[in-house]
Amino acid sequence: MSDLITRTAFELSEALADGETSSVELTRACLDRIAAVDGGDGDAVGVHAFLVVDEEGALAQAESADARRSSGQALSPLDGIPIAIKDVLATRGLPTTCGSRILEGWVPPYDATVVSRLREAGLPILGKTNMDEFAMGSSTEHSAYGPTRNPWDLGRIPGGSGGGSAAAVAAYEAPLAIGTDTGGSIRQPAAVTATVGTKPTYGGVSRYGLVALANSLDQAGPVTRTVLDAALLHTVIGGHDPKDSTSIDAPLPDLVGAARRGAEGDLTGVRIGVVKELGGEGYQDGVLARFQESVDLMVAAGAELVEVSCPHFVHALATYYLILPAEASSNLARFDAMRYGLRVTPDGDPHRPPSAEDVMRATREAGFGDEVKRRIILGTYALSSGYYDAYYGQAQKVRTLITRDFEQAFGHADVLLSPTAPTTAFELGAKVDDPLAMYLNDLATIPANLSGVPGISVPSGLADEDGLPAGVQILAPAMADDRVYRVGAAREAMLLAKWGGPLVPPELVEGLDQARPLVEEVAQQPSRDRGATA
Amino acid sequence: MPDSASPGPSISRDELAHLATLARIDLSDAELDHLAPQLSVILESVASIGDVADDDIPPTSHALPLTNVFRDDVVVPGRTAEEALSGAPEQEEQRFKVPRILGDEQ
């Protein structure tokens, strides 16, 4: 098994520039890795990060990348570095299912802008990754094509809805991936897989070709193993798009520069605000311990700690689970069996052929899973006559209050911190029948989507009680994405210094040439370093 | 309208059937039985936001304060008919072929 697959995208870009390796060799190594770990083998389960792998296409794109490099015409620093894309983004010529049966086999006739930008930058596309159906979920268990498994423990969830992208990167199947985040679907999988994920400022990355779940909440963003890689990728995909009327018409801040500056480890002058309401009850002890450690390390690096209160955050979950279903019920109305996707024609009276409405009803019944149906119905209810003001209307007002809380908090702090997710990865099946329990995974991530502010999740270490990854979330004011990269990179540098290298999933260390004994040390160290705890 | 004397917001099986019709989903009897209580539980938990905001708080529909984003009124190439029809379940003469739209009574 090639050691190329454990390198970061930045390291690989240098290796390509130096001529140490080629894009074909690298892409081949990723494809081999996917073949080795993604599918099951008899009794052994695989990661199942990918729904479709485009071996031929990726290798052809890699060949073009190598040709460009040898003639000195690399399209970007990331030219030739393979990437995986969440199956919610339209890819011309490759199936795009959104994890749903209703789009099974649908091949888009166009590329999402994010995908076009990746192609223009020269990144070979390995394939499409698994997700909760139409991005509704926090565990990837609601995919119509079977769950993805967490590379840290294949009996556990990888987070959701973008579990496929996070797992692909955590399992070394791809150095880079694209995810989307509506309520935490990039950040929460990052936290439970020890990877890095950013939700950009709303409007910072084009939504053209991103199959809409909630127009006012969705954002595409980078899924990587390091903060620098995320900054590099975000820079490729971000920026104004005339095809997306909600995209920000202003240049991106210098994200890569911010990440490099952060990696120097000095946070002097940075005011970090710990949000009182995003922690405490409902959060696992080990997650909180790693979070506290993150805060302590940042203060030791010169940051000024401020405690902030965002009192309306306690209503964020309820607000989100009214606004999201409402927008989703409207967005998913387009899946009506008329122009694309599944069409189910019900049996009927031979003298009375089924009407369009009959076909719509039968198709949507057959094509949508339980969680999607729940949310569509909830949204229909919240928007229906007599209930609109009481539910959707009220939720929009609370959304204003949440945004005001953020504005107020950012008056005292440059960035806000919280644990990314309340718990580490739970077992497959543990919450899938309890919708409310599942929704609680998004407690800390949702506020950022409601207000459009950027957020990153960076690994904070492993929880003592189960040895599973936890993440720390860093939020910044809208348009100040550079701040999340600076502080995220600083936190990451501290983690690397403390552990001697990045966190590596134990189940998949075997077979990697570059064996990292780190994992055994990591599992033992916490109880040694800790004072008295459980 | 919700009954102020009832214990809390809930969705009855009949209401659910009506919503399913609005949403164009042909829920089975088993689903109607199963989903109504589940949705009621969710609804009860989200209804808590009813009292949070005063009347004078303006609603936010979009995080980014943009208005009327226009482009120049210039003709640009669109999708070809072939591309547009590429996912069609049925097509005929460069058109989407769909089941009858008008009902019996029309």
Contacts between the chains, C-beta under 8 A, distances in Angstrom:
chain1	res1	chain2	res2	distance
A	106	B	87	5.5
A	107	B	86	7.1
A	107	B	87	7.4
A	108	B	87	8.0
A	109	B	79	6.7
A	109	B	83	3.8
A	109	B	84	7.4
A	109	B	86	4.8
A	109	B	87	7.6
A	110	B	79	7.3
A	110	B	83	7.3
A	202	B	63	4.7
A	202	B	64	5.5
A	203	B	63	7.9
A	203	B	64	4.7
A	203	B	66	7.8
A	216	B	61	6.4
A	216	B	62	4.9
A	216	B	63	6.4
A	242	B	71	6.4
A	245	B	66	7.5
A	245	B	69	4.1
A	246	B	62	7.3
A	246	B	64	6.4
A	246	B	66	6.6
A	246	B	69	7.7
A	248	B	64	6.9
A	312	B	52	7.1
A	315	B	48	7.1
A	315	B	49	5.2
A	315	B	52	5.4
A	317	B	46	8.0
A	318	B	45	6.6
A	318	B	46	4.2
A	318	B	47	7.7
A	318	B	48	5.4
A	318	B	49	4.6
A	319	B	49	5.8
A	321	B	42	6.9
A	321	B	45	7.9
A	321	B	46	5.1
A	322	B	46	5.2
A	322	B	49	7.0
A	329	B	23	6.4
A	333	B	23	8.0
A	333	B	24	7.6
A	336	B	24	7.0
A	337	B	89	6.3
A	338	B	89	7.7
A	338	B	96	6.1
A	338	B	98	5.1
A	339	B	84	8.0
A	339	B	87	6.7
A	339	B	88	6.2
A	339	B	96	5.5
A	340	B	87	3.1
A	340	B	88	6.8
A	340	B	89	7.6
A	341	B	87	6.7
A	341	B	89	7.7
A	342	B	89	7.9
A	343	B	89	3.7
A	343	B	90	7.5
A	345	B	99	7.2
A	346	B	26	7.7
A	352	B	104	7.2
A	353	B	99	6.9
A	353	B	100	6.5
A	354	B	99	5.7
A	355	B	99	5.8
A	355	B	100	5.4
A	355	B	101	7.0
A	355	B	102	7.9
A	355	B	103	6.1
A	356	B	98	5.6
A	356	B	99	4.6
A	356	B	100	6.7
A	356	B	101	4.8
A	357	B	24	6.7
A	357	B	103	7.8
A	358	B	99	7.1
A	359	B	98	8.0
A	359	B	99	4.9
A	360	B	24	4.4
A	361	B	24	5.2
A	361	B	25	6.2
A	361	B	26	3.8
A	362	B	26	5.4
A	364	B	23	7.5
A	364	B	24	5.7
A	364	B	25	4.6
A	364	B	26	7.3
A	365	B	25	5.4
A	365	B	26	4.1
A	365	B	27	6.5
A	365	B	28	7.3
A	368	B	25	6.9
A	373	B	25	6.1
A	373	B	27	7.2
A	373	B	31	7.3
A	373	B	35	7.0
A	374	B	35	6.6
A	374	B	38	6.7
A	374	B	39	6.5
A	374	B	42	7.4
A	376	B	23	5.1
A	376	B	25	6.8
A	377	B	11	7.9
A	377	B	16	6.7
A	377	B	19	5.1
A	377	B	20	6.7
A	377	B	23	6.1
A	377	B	25	7.6
A	377	B	35	6.9
A	377	B	39	6.2
A	378	B	39	6.1
A	378	B	42	6.4
A	378	B	43	7.1
A	380	B	19	4.9
A	380	B	22	5.2
A	380	B	23	4.7
A	381	B	11	6.6
A	381	B	15	7.9
A	381	B	19	5.6
A	381	B	39	7.7
A	381	B	43	7.3
A	384	B	19	7.3
A	384	B	22	6.9
A	386	B	1	5.2
A	387	B	2	7.6
A	390	B	2	7.2
A	390	B	47	7.9
A	390	B	50	6.1
A	391	B	46	7.5
A	391	B	47	7.3
A	391	B	50	7.8
A	393	B	59	6.4
A	394	B	49	5.4
A	394	B	50	5.6
A	394	B	52	7.3
A	394	B	53	6.3
A	395	B	46	8.0
A	395	B	49	5.9
A	396	B	59	3.4
A	396	B	60	5.6
A	396	B	61	6.0
A	397	B	52	7.6
A	397	B	53	3.6
A	397	B	57	4.4
A	397	B	58	7.3
A	397	B	59	5.2
A	397	B	60	7.8
A	398	B	49	5.1
A	398	B	52	5.1
A	398	B	53	5.3
A	399	B	59	7.3
A	399	B	60	4.3
A	400	B	53	7.3
A	400	B	57	5.4
A	400	B	58	5.9
A	400	B	59	6.5
A	400	B	60	4.5
A	401	B	52	7.1
A	401	B	53	5.9
A	401	B	57	6.3
A	403	B	60	6.2
A	403	B	63	7.2
A	435	B	38	6.4
A	435	B	41	7.9
A	435	B	42	6.0
A	436	B	41	6.5
A	436	B	42	6.3
A	436	B	45	6.1
A	450	B	63	7.2
A	451	B	63	5.6
A	452	B	63	2.7
A	452	B	64	5.7
A	478	B	63	7.3
A	478	B	64	7.6
